[in-house]
Amino acid sequence: MRRTIDWVNGAIEIIDQVALPGEYRTLRLTTVDELIGAIQRLAVRGAPALGGAGALGTALAAFAHDDPAEVRADAERLAGARPTAVNLSWGVSRALARLGDGPEAVLAEALALLDEDERLNHEASARAAELILEKCPRRPLRLLTHCNAGRLATVGWGTALGVVWHLHAAGHLEYVLADETRPLLQGARLTAWELAEAGVPYRVLPDSAAAAAMARGMVDCVVVGADRIAVNGDVANKIGTYGLALAAARHGLPFVVVAPSSTVDPELRSGDSIVIEERAAEEITTVSGTPVAPPGTKVFNPAFDVTPAELITAVVTEKGPLAP
Ligand code: MRU
């Protein structure tokens, strides 16, 4: 299966996630500016995939400039393209650390990071699947997931949807309920596309129906990805995750976060200081380019929220469940 982001003949190729599900196409990015543009309009998105983008973009910069100061300036702009997912700056730093050995060494590090991402997500999601089977007695299982934490959000395989692939292959999955229908429709556009492609039974539900689905007994467990995890176990993820965690707690349902350990920010004591990206008003005041609010409407459009550790059953990485 094609990777979400890869290095092909001297440039970065990505699956264009803005075009999905209407059109499956790839984009070829040959400069750091093109990559930053693709990150900011969400053509490539999802924390682990952004780690790959940071590393490969640093390789692009290393081949483009002879002067290390210019490479570092590009790398800094790239690391700041979006603020919340720690993986982006982590990928940049990891590749940049090899700059002294020349551009080929920077690229080799970036390619190693891509391989690792697929492997670690496979492991993390297998560990999370085991934990969910332990916590939830019902078979087959009904999972609810939020936003897109599938192969499109990673280099390959996925985190929360990685759990789905494992459970589906083992015959333990009845269906997936997929939301994030606002602000960006990423559950409807991307997660549904992946689930359909994999032949997993699913339904898309409006975000506002998730608590009602839990109240009706339609959900055994909520499983999501993460953009930044603080050392106390607080988790930043797509806006709406916190509300799902509150609803899951009210209904006594396990709430499991799955991520590679690169999403843990060792510098961060708690989620209070996570910088939350605020996005353009047009994402809310329009749907597919059509206005759905009066002209000039002011908007609150945070891309992420922080779920406190106390609402989370487990944060699972490739190392297993983490202790806060
Ligand atoms: O704004 P996005 O699409 O980059 O946000 C993505 C998410 O919030 C995902 O849930 C998260 O990155 C986990 S990806 C495995």
Boltz pocket constraint, residues with backbone or C-beta under 6 A from the ligand:
constraints:
  - pocket:
      binder: B
      contacts: [[A, 42], [A, 45], [A, 46], [A, 47], [A, 48], [A, 85], [A, 146], [A, 147], [A, 148], [A, 149], [A, 150], [A, 153], [A, 154], [A, 158], [A, 159], [A, 160], [A, 186], [A, 224], [A, 225], [A, 226], [A, 227], [A, 237], [A, 238], [A, 239], [A, 258], [A, 303]]
      max_distance: 6.0
